[in-house]
Amino acid sequence: MNLWVLLLALLCVGGFSEEESNPDDVNIGAIFSFNTINGGVSKIGIEAAVEDVNSDPTILGGRKLVLSYHDSNFSGFLGIIGGLEYMETNKVAIIGPQTSGMAHILSHLANELHVPMLSFTALDPSLSSLQYPYFIQTAPNDLFQMTAIADMVSYFGYREVVTIYTDDEQSRGSIIALGDKLAERRCKISYKAVLPPEALATRREIRDALIEVSVMESRVIVVHAYSIIGLQVFDLANKLGMMGKGYVWIATAWMSTVLDSRPVSGEAAKSIQGALTLRPHTVDSKRKSEFLSRWKTLSNGSIGFNPYGLYAYDTVWMVANAVKMLLDNGGTISFSNDSHLSHLGGGTLNLGALSTFDGGSQLLHNILHTNMTGLTGPIAFDTDNKSMIHPAFDILNVVGRSYKLIGYWSNYSGLSVVPPEVLYTKERNRSSSSQQLDLTVWPGQTVDKPRGWVFPHNGRQLRIGIPNRVSYKAFVSEDEKANEIRGYCIDVFLAAINLLSYAVPHKFVLYGDGHKNPNYAELVRLITSNDFDAVVGDIAIVTNRTKIVDFTQPYIESGLVVVAPVRKMNSSPWAFMRPFSPWMWVVTAAFFLIVAVVIWILEHRINDEFRGPPKKQFLTILWFGFSTMFFAHRENTTSTLGRMVLILWLFVVLIITSSYTASLTSILTVQQLAPSIRGIESLTTSNDHIGFQVGSFAESYLSDELNIAKSRLVPLGSPEEYAEALTRGRVAAVVDERPYIDLFLSNYCMFQTVGQEFTKSGWGFAFPRDSPLAMDMSTAILSLSESGELQKIHDRWLNTRTCSQKNSDNTDQLHLKSFRGLFLICGITCLAAVFIYLCLICSKFRRHSPKLSESSTQASSPSVRIRRFLSFVDEKEDSLKGRMKRKQHIEMLSRSSREEQQSRNEVREEELDEGHNGNGYFR
């Protein structure tokens, strides 16, 4: 409170003239530097709004809106004095101040005296806090502008930016907000170039700051300042050669106000070519077009239009509508003495002149609940943080002496080429695929997106950590004779570096004592402490490491595998049984019998080779079935169905015997090894000791992920130690990464991998978090892979022979599932053939069997019918046909005899009739 007393003392020095006004008038004040771009534009917009409000008597019920100006003239001190003056002269609201520095101080007065302050240019994000309830920002504050810039940086794929800004309240708060928003997108501000406040900054200081920026790694530069300083920054940057290819310049909204409102000289236009800038987005409408047509008359051609003129106009209307609502609801415009200040009186301080606006809280409430459509578009506030709803910006690209619109940003949908008001009607979509901007012309008059970073021009080479291995030196090692680092990993790194479009000065630094393999986790951690700029070597990409560094695309696949000693299988007299699994043997034997039975059924009635005594027929079935295995069956098939079944079965037999022969050959000719360990599962459940490579992540994986006691883990430093430990039984198995094991097994064929590879990963090069070099190196590694160069490097260093041993005794065994399709087809064919045969037999039986006596109960019983059917089925087809022929012949003879007898009877009857007739004639 003492601060305000000191400021109030200034009132005793001299007063400010106040225009005469009617007691019924509504007084508002405006605090701006009117000789600035935004100050001049704001004055025109405010005056036009006051005129339009006063021309409509329905707004304030016949009252007039009276506006008082105070020109702060770039001075924070004078701006504060203007605010004190307005507090003395009973203003219901103050529009302004123009800068956030003044707003921070005057907001305390507004809080005390209940006078709302509305500003569309003091946009420090902290002013929207609950600390300043009577301060209202009527344009999108800088939090949203910095969010838009962060989205642009992320959209173009940049990870670091440099900021240039003035050291004042508004810029500091905005840059803090930018840093927060960049961090949310895994980006950051790598360097802050701070300039003195606007009135104090000199060209020399700006030049010195730019020289510091020019040696930074990042080439993405964000300039947040007032227009006077901002233009000087670009002018000097152009003279220092910083507006050429490779740079990305993003200016905040100050640049768009300059381009819209002031003519740009050729030299100034040249210095800002390719820059990106933002402009508050306002919705196109008929009212806006009409206001733009009035602008030339309102401004007398003194200044060009920019969106802040619209915000000034709408701010006045917000106040007018809020006052109208206050009056319509029975409120009055009255002021009373501030009891908090009255006891501080004394001397010459005119504290009684300061009064509290009695309706201030209601007026504030009305303003925050504004719901209208202004020249800028729909106007409303988020009551939680007092910010404007639907904040949006146009994204402009400076080309020539003007700019082109390349897209929009809104808090609703992010970056797009569609106006935000169109997207508000659709479902919200902030996915990365929906973010879009039009083609951009970058500094240097190029449409190719700049890389956005370079190596610092400070002469320092990248310090690249290299593991000083004592084993598996084909991957990476030091050639002491040539005094250089060599190996597979080094060649891949150098080949990738050579594909980059820029030079990467570097030097290799060995890490390790040379007596044992170094700890790779510690080597990677040294990147975070800036001991190394990168780590190159056989570095496995695992979860814990990805949390602290960035890896490139893997250049070789890896994963943990188990190596175990193997024992030679003992010879067995039953080796011939091993090609088939037990179920395969059972099903195959069953089908031999099933097919034989089906062929017997189909051939029994028509083929003498399938007839005879029961014993002979049983032996025929067995012989025929199993002789088909060797295609040695002597019996011929005569039925169509039988031949069809036999042909299909012989095809199945051919496949089975061929497979059996191949498998048995493999089993008997290839040495089979049976491991004593079956995989990682058997290791974890046992109490055996497990070997691992010193320095590898295998130790932590086995203990932390698989919960294997560390007492069971045995560190091993070389392939020779692997072999010795496995041979002597110090360890039951060794767990290591696939590339190492491949080299190990190329020299030690008495061991083998068992089970499956139980982790999937790869090797990559490690860089600091968000390093752009990691992304470029990943692209280079993919290019090496696609061109085949990566495989050539692999073959040059790691072209190892592999042992031809099998992993288990069941490798060549054939299982039922491999042949179930064949058996299924064969079974269905057999069933179909038998079904068709039975249908035909039943039809013949009904047609040829003799009629049974209907009166005979015994003849019509089911048992008799079944016996007769079985007898019919068992009867040979030729016998049936002969019997039927004899029956037909007998029937024909019987029919002839009956006809002859009938003829004789007829003749006899005729003779008798004639005898009778004669005797009657002579009587």
Protein Blocks (a to p, Z undefined) as FASTA:
>chain_A
ZZmmmmmmmmmmpccddddddfkbccddddddfkbmklmmmmmmmmmmmmmmmmmmklnn
opacddddddekhpaklmmmmmmmmmmnopabdcddfbfklmmmmmmmmmmnopacddfk
bmcfklmpmklmmbccfbdcfklmmmmmmmmmmmnopabdcddddddfklmmmmmmmmmm
mmmnopacfbdcddddfklpcfklmmmmmmmmmmpmblcdcddddfklmmmmmmmmmmno
pacghiacdddfklmmmmmmpccdfklmmmmgoiacddddddddfklmmmmmmmmmmnno
maccdfklmmmmmmmmmmmmmmmmmmmnopacdddddfklmmmggcjbdfklpccdfklm
mmmmmmmmgccddfkbccdddfklopaehiacdddddehjbdcdfbdcdfklopafbdfk
lmmmpccdfbfklgccdddddehiiabdcehiacdfehpacdddddddfbhklloccdfk
lopaedjklmmmmmmmmmpcbdcddddddedehlaccdfklmmmmmmnomagbdcdjddc
dfklmmmmccdddfbdcddddddddddddddfklmmmmpcfklmmmmmmmmmmmmmmmmm
mmmmmmmklgccfklmmmmmmmmmmmmmnopafbdcfbfklmmmmmmmmmmmmmmmmmmm
mmmmmmmmpccdddfbfbjklmmmmmbdcdddehiaklmmmmmmnopafklpccdfbfkl
mmmmmmnopafbdcddfklmmmmmmmmmkbccehjdfbdcdddddddehiaklmmmmmmm
mmmmmnommmmmmmmmmmccddfbdfbfklmpccfklmmmmmmmmmmmmmmmmmmmmmmm
mmmmmmmpccddfklmklmpmklmmmmmmmmmmpcfklmmmmmmmmmmmmmmmmmmmmmm
mmmmmmmmmmmmmmmmmmmmmZZ
